[in-house]
Structures are given as C-alpha cells and as structure tokens.
Amino acid sequence: MGAQSSKEFPYEVGDSITFDGGFGSPMWSMHTGTCTTDGNPVTIFKFDRTNASAQHIAMADNALKRIKRLRHPNVVKYLGGTDIGTTSFIVTEPIVPLSHYLDSSSSSSSPPSENPYALSLGLHQIITVVGWLNTNRNMHC
C-alpha cells in the first residue's frame, strides 16, 4: 500500500483495518502505519474527499480541528494530521478496534468477558472521558 510519506506527512500508510462500527459505512478508513522518522507503529485514518458530500467534508474538517486539542488520558493520542490533495489524514497512537480485541481475546484462555475487572475498568474510562468531554470541552455527548 505504502506511499503518502513525505516531508509534509512523515508516515507510511499500511494495510486497511476493517471493522463494523454499527453505523453503516464509515467516513474514515482505518489503516496501520509507520512513522518514517523513527519507525514506530501508528494508526492512520483516511478520508477521501473526492466523492464526499459537503456535510461529510465539513465533518472531516471539524474532526481534524477538534482532535488536535483533545488531551486526556482516556482519549487516543493524536500524533499528526493534514490534508494532502483530496485526502485528509489523522494519525494516532496504535489502536485496535474493540471488536477485533474481543474477537482475538475470545480465542485466548481468559477472554475479557470473563474478567469483570477489565470490563469495569473499560466502562469506567469511557464514562470518565464522556463526562470530561461534556463538562470541560463544551461538547454534547
């Protein structure tokens, strides 16, 4: 897959990660990636503006603007982002969709669904960040 790496965008886009978010076809495609300066793994979200509606383009621009300002331990870490040609990119720390994690863990000896502490901690972190977003960031969740 590759390409996209340049001085302006120092990341190599890797394979696509498919997932079902439960909301139909996602606006952003999710990809593995690598930082070309240090070789660290990253996750890259791509949005193709070519055939997108004006509403989707505005939503993508807003997402790129807002994620740059989000700093909280329970929010994925933003590493970079830019628009190159007709494609927008958001780069984050390496992440795995929850459905992939649950599927891979269900085949291991102790799936997370059998560990109530792991589930409790995950729910606590989600509730904490949603409350923080609603209270401190003037966003409505």
Buried (B, 14 or more C-beta within 10 A) or exposed (E): EEEBBEEEBBBBBBEEBEEEEEEEEBBBBBBBBBBBEEEEEBBBBBBBBEEBEEEBBEBBBEBBEEBEEBEBEBBBBBBBBBBEEEBBBBBBEBBEBEEEEEEEBEEEEEBBEEEEEBEEEBEEBEEEBEEBBEEEEEEEE
